[in-house]
Amino acid sequence: MRQVALFLLLLMASVGFGQIHNRLVKINIGCTSAQLGYADDIKNFNDTSKYQFEMVTQLPSLSYTHEFIISNVLSISGKAGFQYLNLFYDNQYYGGSIAYLSINPALSIFYRNKFEYYIKLQAGVNYWMVNTSVLDDVSRNVFPEKFNIFTGVTIGGFNYYFSPKLGANLELSIWTPELISVGLSYRFFKGELPTIQEMQEL
């Protein structure tokens, strides 16, 4: 409950801080903590059960972020992501793919010479595309329900801009579906680009 209250407080403060005038989009691929957690749970489960999970196919996660820049240091974004996982349980199709949505207030900590470092909160929901009817009662207690709510933190967010609009992005997060992701970012400007001197004054 405290995490939700903190998130709402930061959201209200960021909206009151300035007027939204610029936008940023990011397209990233990466590795999810869900994928790693699944692999570990499946290994432990298979060691002690006569029924076996099999990971047939797994692809990197793909996410799209749309960010509204509120001021020189504050922004808020929405993220939608998906990862394809193809699992079988006792030779029956189980699924395993995950989709996730989140809202993310962010704070830019450092900006100089086209390089930006930021941190952000994430609050959202996961949806697991699984067929739980194939599991026995014991197995249902081990693996996640179809919906999960999460709150997490991006402790390392990095942008490097090749031009005033196009850049590369890297994010390292904890307690979120995406553990690490890399991709491209593109800025849409409505007004003037903040100068390095303005950023330093903050």
Buried (B, 14 or more C-beta within 10 A) or exposed (E): EEEEEBBEEBBEEBBEEEEBEBBBBBBBBBBBBBBEEBBEBBEEBEEEBEBEBEBEEBEBBBBBBEBBBBBBBBBBBBBBBBBBBBBBBBEEEBBBBBBBBBBBBBBBEEBEEEEBEBBBBBBBEBBBBBBBEBBEEEBEEEBBEEEBEBBBBBEBBBBEBEEEEEBBBBBBBEEBBBBBBBBEBBBEEEEEEBEEEEBEEE
